[in-house]
Amino acid sequence: MELQEVSDRLELKELVDLFSNYADTKENELQVQLFTETGVVNIINDGQVTFTLSGRDAILKAFSGSMADYQSVFHMSGQQTVAFVDATHATGVAYNLVVLVKKNADGTLTTTQEGVRYEDRFEKVSGKWLIAERNSNFNWHLEK
């Protein structure tokens, strides 16, 4: 493995981890900067695309709105694999356990757990790796 590939793998790992960190802290303005300007997010439930977000503005609006009701958001990142297409393009798969805690009107808490498989397409733009497309596969969902 060449030194550049090692460096690129570390950058891509940090990119994927930052996505989760910014989701947890609800820093959506920073989170969308991890995407190319024309980035795409496909939300997939039960193998079907539920909706598609295209461009940073649409991603920001959706991400900000979807997390507003949760008092706590937690992503636990698991394994990640990366395959390089060329020097500026790569694909990757990463797994996440997502825990969402919502305070209900009656004061009780609802905890939601989700198993997510991210299938990513990355592009290196001006020397920086960004997410060009993310397929967010919500594989399972539990609510208590």
C-alpha positions in Angstrom: 0.0 0.0 0.0 1.4 3.4 -1.0 1.6 6.2 1.5 -1.0 8.3 -0.5 -3.5 5.4 -0.2 -2.9 5.2 3.5 -3.4 9.0 3.8 -6.6 8.8 1.7 -8.0 6.0 3.7 -7.5 8.0 6.9 -9.1 11.0 5.4 -12.1 9.0 4.3 -12.5 7.4 7.7 -12.4 10.9 9.3 -15.0 12.1 6.8 -17.4 9.3 7.6 -16.8 9.8 11.4 -17.3 13.6 11.1 -20.7 12.9 9.4 -21.8 11.0 12.5 -20.2 13.5 15.0 -22.0 16.4 13.4 -25.3 14.5 13.4 -24.9 13.9 17.1 -24.2 17.5 17.9 -26.8 18.7 15.4 -24.1 20.8 13.6 -25.9 20.4 10.3 -24.2 23.4 8.7 -20.8 21.6 9.2 -22.3 18.3 8.3 -23.4 19.4 4.8 -20.0 20.8 4.0 -18.8 17.1 4.0 -20.8 16.7 0.7 -19.9 18.0 -2.7 -22.1 21.0 -3.7 -24.2 18.6 -5.8 -24.1 15.8 -3.3 -27.0 13.3 -3.1 -28.5 11.4 -0.2 -30.9 8.6 -0.8 -32.9 7.4 2.2 -33.7 3.7 1.8 -36.1 1.7 3.9 -36.9 -1.9 3.3 -34.8 -1.8 0.2 -36.8 1.0 -1.4 -35.7 4.6 -1.8 -38.1 6.6 0.4 -36.8 10.0 -0.8 -33.8 11.6 -2.3 -32.0 14.9 -1.3 -30.0 16.7 -4.0 -27.6 19.5 -3.2 -26.3 20.9 0.1 -29.3 23.2 0.6 -31.8 20.3 0.4 -29.6 18.1 2.6 -29.3 20.9 5.2 -33.0 21.5 5.3 -33.9 17.8 5.7 -31.2 17.0 8.2 -32.0 20.0 10.4 -35.7 19.3 10.4 -35.4 15.5 11.0 -33.3 15.8 14.2 -35.2 18.8 15.8 -37.5 16.6 17.9 -34.8 14.5 19.4 -33.1 15.6 22.7 -30.3 13.1 22.1 -28.8 11.7 18.9 -26.0 9.1 19.0 -24.2 7.4 16.2 -21.8 4.5 16.9 -19.7 3.9 13.8 -18.6 0.4 13.0 -16.6 -1.1 10.2 -15.8 0.8 7.0 -14.4 -0.5 3.8 -13.1 1.6 0.9 -12.3 0.8 -2.8 -10.4 3.4 -4.9 -11.7 3.9 -8.5 -8.9 6.3 -9.3 -6.9 9.1 -7.5 -10.0 11.3 -7.0 -12.9 8.8 -6.8 -13.7 6.0 -4.3 -16.6 4.0 -3.0 -17.2 2.9 0.6 -19.4 1.0 2.9 -19.8 1.9 6.6 -22.1 0.6 9.3 -23.7 2.7 12.1 -25.9 2.0 15.1 -28.1 5.1 15.6 -29.9 5.8 18.9 -32.4 8.6 19.1 -34.1 9.8 22.3 -37.2 11.8 22.1 -39.1 13.5 25.0 -42.8 13.0 24.5 -45.5 15.6 25.5 -46.3 13.6 28.7 -42.6 13.7 29.8 -41.8 10.1 28.9 -39.0 9.2 26.7 -39.1 7.2 23.5 -35.8 5.5 22.4 -35.4 4.5 18.8 -32.5 2.3 17.6 -31.6 1.8 13.9 -29.1 -0.2 12.1 -27.8 1.7 9.1 -25.5 0.7 6.2 -24.1 3.6 4.3 -23.0 3.0 0.8 -20.9 6.0 -0.3 -19.4 7.5 -3.4 -16.6 9.9 -2.7 -14.8 12.5 -4.8 -11.6 14.4 -4.0 -12.3 18.1 -4.8 -9.5 20.6 -4.5 -7.4 18.1 -2.6 -10.2 17.3 -0.1 -12.4 14.1 0.0 -16.1 14.7 0.1 -19.3 12.6 -0.1 -20.7 12.8 -3.6 -23.5 10.3 -2.9 -24.7 8.5 0.2 -27.2 5.7 0.1 -28.5 5.4 3.7 -30.0 1.9 4.1 -32.1 1.7 7.2 -31.9 -2.1 7.7 -33.8 -2.4 11.0 -35.7 -0.2 13.5 -36.6 -0.7 17.1 -38.6 1.6 19.3 -39.2 1.5 23.1 
